[in-house]
Amino acid sequence: MIRTVTPEYPGQPLRTLSELPLPCGGRRHCGNCGVLVRGKVSPVSPEEEAFLRKYKQPPEGFAWRLACFCDVLGPTEILLPEENAPITAQARCELPDYDGGAPGSYGVAIDIGTTTITLAAYRFPEKEPVSVVSEMNRQSAFGADVISRIGGDHRALHACVHAQLREMLAHTNIAPEEVSRAVVTGNTAMLHFFAGLDPAGMGRYPFTPESLFGESMPWDLLPVACVYLPPCVTAFVGADITCGALAAGFHALGDQNALLVDVGTNGEMLMRADGKLRCCSVAAGPAFEGAEISMGMPALPGAVDRVWTEDGQLRWHAIEGAPVRGVCGTGLVSALRAFLELGMLDESGAIEEPHELRLPGCGVLLTRRDVRKLQLVKAAVAAGILTMLEEAGPGGGQIERLWLAGGFGSYLDPGDAAAIGMIPAELALRATAGGNLALRGAEMLLFSEQLRNEAEKLARETVEIPLAEHRGFQEAFVEEMGFPE
């Protein structure tokens, strides 16, 4: 349905229409309120244009606009998103053509994340999955983060992940002998647990893994399949980043500069600038996954996932399906922003008496200890990004695109992240939520064995920046502990 709008007064904001979704409350930092318009409207600003790059070609006669930027100056036709929804911010590369034999056989791509495991099954050569199964990683019973699991019993962790994957494959109703190819990605520790290798060397200096993979291995669950484990870069920059960089097109960027940040329990980053590839990792910890926060929880029903201010008051949204019982990572970041905007939290992180920050009407609160935990995490991520940019130097030029990846990073509002000092403000307008780029890269490798050469080249050419020994990182970490004024 096309709706015609005539403004009551010149310059009426399009966002005043009640039918339009405003995911960030009209604060101009998420880029997800796209609508199709034709008629008399205000011109596109540079800030809006940066967001609009992620939208597909509009129908003839229409143009994509963001409701929070666009003002109606005269009679205007609007194609409402219910009838023609824009693409989401989660951009991703198209799958390559299948280059194998045995059409009609199946392929399985698996991303073993620290928090979540996702399995996508395809019937070759079709490019739409026949089944996608995602579950919380049961290894969390051995510890919330990678470091705690590295110090555990790797044989028990190996058995745990294999038992879970066996059940997940059973949910697809695909017989194991019908699977001809499989790709399993994850960080370096997760691949050690999958392969049955002892990751103990990664838990002590000089942090040496038994393998950086980039090879095939047998798997008794899939008796016919060739199972490929993509290459890791270092002990703490794993195959998930290699796959993510592949899905983000880092192998074909040419002279463009880009930065990939996977914000999770282990914040991993890969940057292409001045023709060089650099990477680093920061010990972000599990706070943004909901762990170690008094009312923190994963992004499940009942979790507050967004907080904002409206007319000087706090507003919040929770994931439907259960009573409100906590706050997940995106809610934590946006809550910090909202509390800062209302002056309930100062730039040092201090809270006024009674040393708690409460969301009205739901019982969710943040303590002073929670805020300090979150400050540590956001400072580590910010310092990692700033150190990467410093390493690029003047020759690195401007970062043209920031990819946010991972289960948490994909849903992180760049404006919220910039407001609390987690990412540089100038990069917020160039940010793209990549979704599960690690899984997408694994899917690309599943279809094309030729792309495995590109993945191995990416890993081989990437140089690690050791942050533990980097004075600039230590100084930036201390500086970034506070919030922007």
N, C-alpha and C positions, 0 to 999 in steps of 0.2 A: 504494500500500500504506500502510495506517495502522498504526503501531507503538504499542503500549501500553507505557508505562514506569512502573514502580513504584520509587521511590527507595530505595536502601539506607539512607539516612539523610535526615532532613528537611533541605531546603535544598540538595539535590544540584544542582549547576549543569548545565543542559541541554547546555552546551558539552562536557561530558565524553563525550558519545556520539561514537563514532568515525566514524559515517556523516555527520556534519554538517560542511559546509564552513565554515572560519573564515578568510576571505581576509586579515584583518589579524592572525591568530594569537590572536584572542580579546581584543584590547586595547581593544575598545569604541570604535573610531573610524572604521569604514568603513560600517557599517549594511547590509552585504550578506549577513548570515547569517540571513536571515528564514526562519522555519518557521511552519506552521499548527499551533496547539495547541488542545486543549480539555481541561479537567480542573483539578486543583488546582496552581496555579503562583503564583509571587510576583507582586505588583502591578507595573504598568508605572510606571517612574520618569519624571520629566520629560525626562531625557536620552534615554531609549529612545523616548519618545513623539515626540520631534523627528525621529528617524530613521524611524519607522514611517509618517510622513505620505506617503512616496513609494510605499507599497504599495497595491495595488488592494483593492476590497471582498472580504473573505474569504468562503468558502463558509459557509452557514448552520451555526451551532453552533461554528465555529472562530474563532480570532482570530490575527492576525499577531503574532509575537513574535521578538525577536532572541535567538539561542542564547547569545550572550555575556552577556546581561543576565538571562535568565529562569532562575529556580530552580524545580525540581520539588518540590512540597510533599506530593504524594500521587499516586494513580493518574492518569495523564495520557496522552491520545492525541496522537500527533504525526504529521502528514502530512509525510513526508520530501520534501525539495526535488527529488529525482530524479523523483518522481511528480507534483509540482505545484510547479514552480519559481516563485519570486517574480519580479516584474518587476525589472529591473536598476535601478541608481541613475541611469541615463542617461534622465532624463525629457525629454519633448519634446511640443510642441503637436501636436494633430491637424491633418491637412491640411484646408483648406476645400474646399467643393464646387467643381468645375470650372465656370468661368463663360464658357467659350469655345464655339466651334462646332467643326465637323469631328470628331465623335466617331470614335474609332478611329485618329486621328492620334497622333503621339507628341510628348512634351515632354521637354526635357533641362535638368536643373539641374546647374550646375558650380560647384564651390568650388576656386579656384586658391589653394592655400595656399603659403606660402613653402617648406615642406618637402614637402607632399603635395598632389596634385591628385585630387579625387574627382568622378566623373560619375555621376549617377543618371538613368535613363531611365524614363519612364512612358508608358503607353498611355491616353489620356484616354477616359472620365473615371475610370478605375480608380485607386485610391489606393495600391496596392502596386507598387513599382518592378518593371519587367520585367528590368532589368539595373543593376548597380552596379559600376563599375570604379574602382579606386583605385591610383595609382602614385606613386612618389617623383617630385617635380618635377625634371625634367631641367635646369632653370635653375640648379640647385645647382652645375653645372660653372662657372658665372659668378660664384659666391660663395655662402657659406652663409647670409648674412643679407641683409635688404632694402637696407641702406646700401651694401654692396659691389656689389650689382647696379645700384643707381641710378647709380653711377659708371661703369658699363660701357656697352656698345654696345646701345642700346635696340632697334635694328633686329634685331640678332642674337637678342635675348631674345624679341622679338615672333615671329620665325620659329620659334624653339625651341618656344614654348608652343603655337603653332598646329599644328606638325607633331605634337607629342605628342597634342593633342586630336583631331586627325584619326585617329590610330591608336586612341585610346581609344574614339571613336565607332564605329570599324570593329569593335571587339570586341563591341559590343552587337548586331551583325547588323541594325541599323536603317538603312535607306536614308536619306541626308540629305534627300531631297525629301519624306520622310514626316514630318519634324519640323515642326510648326506653331508651336511656341513654345520659347524657350530663355531661361534666366536664368543669367548668369555673375556670380558674386560673388568677392570677395577683398579684400585690403587695397588701399589707394590705389595703391601702386606696381605690384602685380600687375595691376590693371585698366588701368594705363597701358601696361604691356607687352602686354596682350591687345589693347588698342585701337590699338596702334602709336603711342602718344604718348610724347614725350620727358619723363621724370621728373626731368631734371637740376635743375629748380627746387626740387625737394624735398630736394636734397642740400646746400643752402646757405640761410643766413638770407635772407629770412623764411620759407623752406620753403613755397614756393608751387607747388601742382600745376597742371598745365594744365587739369584738369577734376576736378570732384567727382561727375561722372556723374549717375545718376538719370534715365537716358534710354535710348532704343532706338537700335540701330545695325545696319547690314547686316553679314552675315558670309558670305563666299563659300562656306564649307563647308556652310552651311545655306541654300540659295537661296530657300526659301519662308518660313522662320521669322522671326518678330519676336523679336529678341534684345535682352533688357533687361538693363542694367547698373544695379544698385541704387545709391542715393546713398551717398557717403562723407560723413563729418562734417568731417574735417580731413585734412591731408596724412598724418597717422599714426594716425588712427582711421578705418578704412575701411568699405567696404560689408559686410565680414564681420561687423563689430560691429553695424551697422544690422540686418542679417539675423538675427544672434544675438539681439538685443534683441526683434525681432519674434517669433522662435520662443519666447523666454522669456516672452512675453506682456506686455512693458513697455508696449505701447500700450493695455492694458486693466487696469492695476494699480489704478487708482483712487487711494486714499490709502495703499496699501501701499508700503513702501520696499524696494528691491532693488538689488543690485550684481552686475554681470556682469563677470567677469575672464577674459580670454583670455590664458592664459599660454603664450607662444610666443617666437619670436625678438624680436618687438616686443610687449611686454606692453601690451595695450589694455584699458581699463576704461570702463564706462558705468554711472552710478548714477542711480536715480530716488529722490529724497528731498525732503521738504517740497514735493511737487508740481512739482519742477524736475528737469531732466535735465542732468547734467554728465558730462564725459568727460576722460580724459587718456591718455597713452601713456608708457611707460618703455622705455628701451633695454635690454631684458633680455639680448639677445645669444643666441647659439645653444647655450649650454652645456647647457641642459636638453633640447635636441634631440640631444645626444651629441657636438656639435662642441666643439673646444678643450679637451676632457677627455682625458687620456692614454689611457684605455681606454673612452672614451665611444662610443656607437653608437646608431642609431635603435632603436625597439622592434621588432626583427626576431628570428627564431629565433637562439638563442645568446646573447641579451641577458639579463643579470640584471635582473629587473623589480621585485623586492621583497626587502627585507632586514629581519629582525627579530631580537629577542633571545628566548631561551628557556632558562630555568635558568642564566642568566649566560653563555650561549654565543651566538655569532652563527649565524643560520640564513638561508638565502637560497633564492630560487626563480628559475629562468630560463625564458624562453620556449622551448618544445620545438621540435625540428626541426633542431637543429644543435648541435655542441659549444659549450660556454660560451666566449665570446670577448670579452666586454665587458659594459658596464652602460649601460642606457638611463635616461631622465630620472626615471621613477618609482623606479627602483632607486637612483639617486643620492640622491634626497630621503630615502627610507627608510633608506639606508645611513648618511647623516649622523645621522639620529635614533638608529639603533642604536649607532653609535660614541659618541654623546653619552651614551646610557644606560649604556654600559659604562665611561665615563670615559676612553676612548681619545682623545677630542677634548674640549678644554675650551671654555668659553663664548667665548673670544677666537678660537677656530679653530686653536689651537696643537695640534700632534701630538707625542706623545712620540717619542723615538728609536725606529726609524731614519727618522722623518719619512715613513712610509708607512702606510696603513691597508689591511690585506689581508683578503679574504674567504676563509675556510678551504676548501680542497678544490677551488677552481676557478681560482686564479691571478689573479683580478681584484683590482686595488688602486687606491687613490686616493692621489695625492701631495699634498704641502703646497700646491703650485701649483694643483692641482685644487680643493682645498677653498677657496682664496682666490677662484677663479673663481666657484664656486658661491655663496660669501658675497656677492659683488657682485651676482649675479643675484637672489638671494632678498631682499637688502636693497633693491634697486630696486623689486621687486614690493611688498614690505611698505610701503615709504615711499610708493608711489603710492596704496595702499589707505588708509593713515592720512591722507594729504593730502586724499583725496576725503571721508573721514569728517569731517575738520576743516572742510572747506568747507561741508558740510551744516549744521554747527553744531548747537546744542541743538534747533532747530526741525526738524532732519532726523529726529529720533527714532531708534528702533532699526531697524537693517537686518534685515528679516524673512527674507530669503533671499539667499544668496550662490550665484550660478551660476558654476561653473567650466567653461570651454569650451576648445575647441581640441584638437588631436591629443594634446597632452601634458596639458593641464589636465583633460580629461575622465577620465583615468585616475589623476590625482593623488589620493592618499589625504589628505583634509582633516586628519586627525589627525597625519600625518607632517608636512604643511606647517605646521601650528600648532606642532609640537614643535621645528622648526628656526627658528621666528619668521618664516615666510613669509606667513602670514595670522594675523590676531588670533585668539586661542584661543576667544573667545566667538562667533566666526563659524563655527568648524569644525562645530558641531552644527547649523548652519543651512545648510550647504553642500549643493548638489545638483550632481552631475556631469551636464552637459547634453549630452554627446556632441558631435557636429559640429553645433552650433547654427547656424553660418553656412550649411551646406548645407541644414538643415531650413528656415531662413528663405527660402532661394532656392527650395526646393520649394513653400513656401506662396505665394510670389510667382508661381511658375509656374502654379499652379492658379487664382489669383485676381488679376485686374488691379486690382480694387478695393483690395486690400491694398497696392498700390503707393503709394496716397495716404497710408496709415498709415506706411509706411517713409519716405517723403519728409518727412512731418510730424515723425517721430522725429529724423531727421537735421537738419532745419531748427531744431527747438526745443532741440537739445542745445548746451550752452555748454562750450567747451574750457577746461580749467585748464592754463595753460602752465607746466609743472613746471620748465623750465630757469630761469625767473625767480622761482620760488616759494621763498622763504626757508624756509618750513616743510618743504618737501620735502627741501631740502639737509640740514637739521638731522636730519630723520627718517632719511635715508639713512645718515648717519654713525652714528646711534644703533642702527640695525637691522643693522649689519655683524656684530655679535656674535650669539651664540646665547643663547636663554633659559637662565637658571640653573636 
